[in-house]
Amino acid sequence: MSYNQTTPKIISEDKRILENFNFITINGRLTVKEKDKLARIARDYRDTVKEGIRLAFQGASTNKATKILQKTLPNYVYTETAYKNSTAIVEGIKFHENGVRLHAEINKLWIASRGNKHDKGNRNVKLEVKDDHVEVRIKYPYDGSWIVGNAYFGEEYLP
């Protein structure tokens, strides 16, 4: 998992557009002490997306799919986000391949977690700005603890 933004960009001055802007990806460097815990979440998230692709091709509802997928990743928000990633991949395959089912190759490890306006942001990933870095807290779903790390942004941290 990496975050970084090379130059700040304003998407638009129009408040209506900014209110509808929901997602952002920032690349950079993340350092954590508990790498094994982060790797476990990322591996299980990837496996959940893979299984979700199979369920999405079968046309499973989000409720049914998340119940099945929570056996792999025991956190509803992670699981729901993984299934939404899966359905997006399936929609992309169907669009580009005229509906023909193909094998989706998912090798990279990553995690994602959606936010919620009632939770005032993301429930599983918290960012806190410090003087020279951003503290990142990632929810470890197996025991409820938090993995704490530091994120560094800037051109020098790009891979």
Buried (B, 14 or more C-beta within 10 A) or exposed (E): BBBBBBEEEEEEEEEEEEEEEEEEEEEBBBEBEBEEBBEBBBBBBBBBBBBBBBBBBEEBEBEEBBEBBBEBBEBBBBBBBBBBBBBEBBEEBBEEEEEEEEEBEBEEBEBBBBBEEEEEEBBBBBEEEEEEBBEBBBBBBEEEEBBBBBBBBEEEBEE
